[in-house]
Amino acid sequence: MEIEGQLNATERKILMDAVANGRPETVLEVGTYLGGGSTIHLLKALHANGKGHLWGIEADKSIYERMTANIKAAAPEAYDRFTPVFGFSQNVIPEWLKEHTRADIVFLDGGNNPMEQITEFELLAPFIPVGGELFSHDVKLRKGKWLRPYMERLDNWETKFHDVSDEGLFYGKKIAPEPSAASLKAARSKLFRMKLEPSELAAIILPHSVRAAVLKMLPRGLSRRLSDGR
């Protein structure tokens, strides 16, 4: 069964190789879409390992329902290794962490607000063990444009940018339990400056109805660049 999904073949292989080589017990994904991209490939890699479990967070109810049906139909032999979770990541992750003490591999591909990936990272980073890995999608677009420069300044993470798609895939491997005070200060300073970008200030200050009206009046190309970075 072919499921609609995101990520290209190279990105999917990178994720599957991480699972095959790392043999994780716990994998957490934010943003499943319909399940045919990262979700089914992470799950199949876990099944091939014969160990590990995947939790997939999805905030859109209709997408969530279609995704769970798709995964059950496409990979019934591996479905017992998968737990779908409905809700917004900032609400779901703290609840998930009450029951789980570690996340060996994390994949962030949720909402379009760049602060979401930062929030998700800061919630999960203390629970990612040394040697654990984190991936994020859309690093070249608005969604992921803050996490890369933020993590690159933290000296307890080894990072790499995979420029293999129009969206881009970012990778980090945790190499020490905590960042140094100096690197954490540098990361937070960079984040503060990024938040002051005019387009991001407008997104915070202007009501949604006003932002939508302005974007609608602009040429389509400019509107897309401002709203999602394309």
SEMARLO-487548 format. One record per residue (C-alpha): x, y, z; residue number from 1. Coordinates in steps of 0.5 Angstrom, whole numbers, plus 500, padded with zeros to 3 digits. Layout:
<atoms>
ATOM | c1 | c2 | c3 | pos
ATOM | X | Y | Z | NUM
...
</atoms>
This chain:
<atoms>
ATOM | c1 | c2 | c3 | pos
ATOM | 500 | 500 | 500 | 1
ATOM | 503 | 507 | 498 | 2
ATOM | 501 | 512 | 503 | 3
ATOM | 502 | 520 | 501 | 4
ATOM | 508 | 523 | 505 | 5
ATOM | 513 | 528 | 505 | 6
ATOM | 521 | 528 | 505 | 7
ATOM | 524 | 525 | 499 | 8
ATOM | 528 | 518 | 498 | 9
ATOM | 535 | 521 | 501 | 10
ATOM | 532 | 524 | 507 | 11
ATOM | 528 | 518 | 508 | 12
ATOM | 534 | 513 | 508 | 13
ATOM | 538 | 518 | 513 | 14
ATOM | 532 | 517 | 518 | 15
ATOM | 532 | 509 | 517 | 16
ATOM | 540 | 509 | 517 | 17
ATOM | 540 | 512 | 524 | 18
ATOM | 535 | 507 | 526 | 19
ATOM | 538 | 501 | 523 | 20
ATOM | 545 | 504 | 526 | 21
ATOM | 543 | 507 | 533 | 22
ATOM | 538 | 501 | 534 | 23
ATOM | 534 | 506 | 539 | 24
ATOM | 529 | 504 | 544 | 25
ATOM | 525 | 510 | 544 | 26
ATOM | 524 | 514 | 538 | 27
ATOM | 519 | 520 | 538 | 28
ATOM | 516 | 524 | 532 | 29
ATOM | 513 | 531 | 532 | 30
ATOM | 509 | 532 | 525 | 31
ATOM | 507 | 525 | 522 | 32
ATOM | 502 | 528 | 516 | 33
ATOM | 499 | 522 | 513 | 34
ATOM | 504 | 517 | 515 | 35
ATOM | 508 | 516 | 508 | 36
ATOM | 514 | 520 | 510 | 37
ATOM | 518 | 519 | 516 | 38
ATOM | 513 | 515 | 520 | 39
ATOM | 512 | 509 | 516 | 40
ATOM | 520 | 509 | 514 | 41
ATOM | 522 | 510 | 522 | 42
ATOM | 517 | 504 | 524 | 43
ATOM | 519 | 499 | 518 | 44
ATOM | 527 | 501 | 521 | 45
ATOM | 525 | 499 | 528 | 46
ATOM | 521 | 493 | 526 | 47
ATOM | 527 | 491 | 522 | 48
ATOM | 531 | 492 | 528 | 49
ATOM | 527 | 487 | 532 | 50
ATOM | 527 | 492 | 538 | 51
ATOM | 524 | 500 | 539 | 52
ATOM | 518 | 504 | 539 | 53
ATOM | 516 | 510 | 535 | 54
ATOM | 511 | 515 | 538 | 55
ATOM | 508 | 520 | 533 | 56
ATOM | 505 | 526 | 535 | 57
ATOM | 500 | 530 | 530 | 58
ATOM | 496 | 536 | 532 | 59
ATOM | 491 | 536 | 526 | 60
ATOM | 485 | 531 | 528 | 61
ATOM | 483 | 529 | 521 | 62
ATOM | 490 | 528 | 519 | 63
ATOM | 491 | 524 | 525 | 64
ATOM | 485 | 519 | 524 | 65
ATOM | 487 | 518 | 517 | 66
ATOM | 495 | 517 | 519 | 67
ATOM | 493 | 512 | 524 | 68
ATOM | 489 | 508 | 519 | 69
ATOM | 494 | 509 | 514 | 70
ATOM | 500 | 506 | 518 | 71
ATOM | 495 | 500 | 521 | 72
ATOM | 494 | 498 | 513 | 73
ATOM | 501 | 499 | 511 | 74
ATOM | 505 | 496 | 516 | 75
ATOM | 500 | 491 | 520 | 76
ATOM | 506 | 487 | 522 | 77
ATOM | 510 | 493 | 525 | 78
ATOM | 504 | 497 | 528 | 79
ATOM | 505 | 494 | 535 | 80
ATOM | 511 | 498 | 535 | 81
ATOM | 507 | 505 | 534 | 82
ATOM | 503 | 509 | 538 | 83
ATOM | 500 | 515 | 535 | 84
ATOM | 499 | 521 | 540 | 85
ATOM | 494 | 527 | 538 | 86
ATOM | 495 | 534 | 540 | 87
ATOM | 500 | 540 | 540 | 88
ATOM | 507 | 538 | 542 | 89
ATOM | 508 | 543 | 547 | 90
ATOM | 502 | 540 | 551 | 91
ATOM | 503 | 533 | 549 | 92
ATOM | 511 | 532 | 550 | 93
ATOM | 511 | 534 | 558 | 94
ATOM | 505 | 529 | 559 | 95
ATOM | 509 | 524 | 555 | 96
ATOM | 516 | 525 | 559 | 97
ATOM | 512 | 524 | 565 | 98
ATOM | 512 | 516 | 563 | 99
ATOM | 519 | 516 | 559 | 100
ATOM | 525 | 518 | 561 | 101
ATOM | 529 | 518 | 555 | 102
ATOM | 528 | 519 | 547 | 103
ATOM | 534 | 516 | 543 | 104
ATOM | 532 | 519 | 537 | 105
ATOM | 527 | 525 | 536 | 106
ATOM | 525 | 528 | 529 | 107
ATOM | 522 | 535 | 529 | 108
ATOM | 517 | 536 | 523 | 109
ATOM | 511 | 540 | 526 | 110
ATOM | 508 | 547 | 525 | 111
ATOM | 510 | 553 | 521 | 112
ATOM | 512 | 557 | 527 | 113
ATOM | 520 | 557 | 528 | 114
ATOM | 519 | 557 | 536 | 115
ATOM | 516 | 551 | 536 | 116
ATOM | 522 | 547 | 534 | 117
ATOM | 526 | 551 | 539 | 118
ATOM | 521 | 549 | 545 | 119
ATOM | 520 | 542 | 543 | 120
ATOM | 528 | 542 | 543 | 121
ATOM | 528 | 545 | 550 | 122
ATOM | 523 | 540 | 553 | 123
ATOM | 527 | 534 | 550 | 124
ATOM | 534 | 536 | 550 | 125
ATOM | 535 | 534 | 557 | 126
ATOM | 532 | 527 | 556 | 127
ATOM | 536 | 525 | 550 | 128
ATOM | 542 | 521 | 552 | 129
ATOM | 549 | 522 | 550 | 130
ATOM | 550 | 519 | 543 | 131
ATOM | 542 | 520 | 542 | 132
ATOM | 540 | 524 | 535 | 133
ATOM | 536 | 529 | 533 | 134
ATOM | 533 | 531 | 526 | 135
ATOM | 529 | 537 | 524 | 136
ATOM | 526 | 538 | 517 | 137
ATOM | 525 | 545 | 513 | 138
ATOM | 531 | 548 | 516 | 139
ATOM | 531 | 552 | 510 | 140
ATOM | 524 | 555 | 511 | 141
ATOM | 521 | 559 | 516 | 142
ATOM | 519 | 553 | 520 | 143
ATOM | 526 | 550 | 522 | 144
ATOM | 530 | 557 | 521 | 145
ATOM | 532 | 558 | 528 | 146
ATOM | 533 | 551 | 531 | 147
ATOM | 540 | 550 | 526 | 148
ATOM | 543 | 556 | 529 | 149
ATOM | 541 | 555 | 536 | 150
ATOM | 544 | 548 | 536 | 151
ATOM | 550 | 550 | 532 | 152
ATOM | 552 | 554 | 538 | 153
ATOM | 551 | 549 | 543 | 154
ATOM | 558 | 545 | 544 | 155
ATOM | 555 | 539 | 547 | 156
ATOM | 552 | 538 | 540 | 157
ATOM | 555 | 535 | 534 | 158
ATOM | 551 | 538 | 528 | 159
ATOM | 550 | 537 | 520 | 160
ATOM | 546 | 540 | 515 | 161
ATOM | 544 | 535 | 510 | 162
ATOM | 542 | 540 | 504 | 163
ATOM | 539 | 534 | 500 | 164
ATOM | 532 | 537 | 498 | 165
ATOM | 528 | 544 | 497 | 166
ATOM | 527 | 544 | 505 | 167
ATOM | 533 | 541 | 508 | 168
ATOM | 534 | 536 | 514 | 169
ATOM | 538 | 538 | 520 | 170
ATOM | 542 | 533 | 524 | 171
ATOM | 545 | 533 | 531 | 172
ATOM | 548 | 528 | 536 | 173
ATOM | 549 | 529 | 543 | 174
ATOM | 556 | 529 | 545 | 175
ATOM | 556 | 531 | 552 | 176
ATOM | 550 | 532 | 558 | 177
ATOM | 550 | 539 | 558 | 178
ATOM | 553 | 545 | 554 | 179
ATOM | 558 | 550 | 557 | 180
ATOM | 555 | 556 | 560 | 181
ATOM | 558 | 560 | 554 | 182
ATOM | 555 | 556 | 549 | 183
ATOM | 548 | 557 | 552 | 184
ATOM | 549 | 564 | 553 | 185
ATOM | 551 | 565 | 545 | 186
ATOM | 545 | 560 | 543 | 187
ATOM | 540 | 564 | 547 | 188
ATOM | 543 | 571 | 544 | 189
ATOM | 542 | 569 | 537 | 190
ATOM | 535 | 566 | 538 | 191
ATOM | 534 | 573 | 541 | 192
ATOM | 536 | 577 | 535 | 193
ATOM | 533 | 572 | 531 | 194
ATOM | 526 | 574 | 534 | 195
ATOM | 527 | 581 | 533 | 196
ATOM | 527 | 580 | 525 | 197
ATOM | 522 | 585 | 522 | 198
ATOM | 517 | 579 | 519 | 199
ATOM | 517 | 575 | 526 | 200
ATOM | 516 | 581 | 530 | 201
ATOM | 510 | 583 | 525 | 202
ATOM | 508 | 575 | 526 | 203
ATOM | 507 | 577 | 534 | 204
ATOM | 504 | 584 | 534 | 205
ATOM | 499 | 584 | 528 | 206
ATOM | 493 | 580 | 529 | 207
ATOM | 492 | 574 | 525 | 208
ATOM | 486 | 577 | 521 | 209
ATOM | 491 | 583 | 519 | 210
ATOM | 497 | 578 | 517 | 211
ATOM | 492 | 574 | 513 | 212
ATOM | 489 | 580 | 509 | 213
ATOM | 496 | 583 | 508 | 214
ATOM | 499 | 576 | 505 | 215
ATOM | 493 | 576 | 501 | 216
ATOM | 494 | 582 | 498 | 217
ATOM | 501 | 581 | 496 | 218
ATOM | 504 | 577 | 490 | 219
ATOM | 504 | 569 | 491 | 220
ATOM | 511 | 569 | 491 | 221
ATOM | 512 | 574 | 496 | 222
ATOM | 507 | 572 | 500 | 223
ATOM | 510 | 565 | 501 | 224
ATOM | 516 | 567 | 502 | 225
ATOM | 514 | 571 | 508 | 226
ATOM | 509 | 566 | 511 | 227
ATOM | 513 | 560 | 510 | 228
ATOM | 520 | 562 | 507 | 229
ATOM | 519 | 558 | 501 | 230
</atoms>
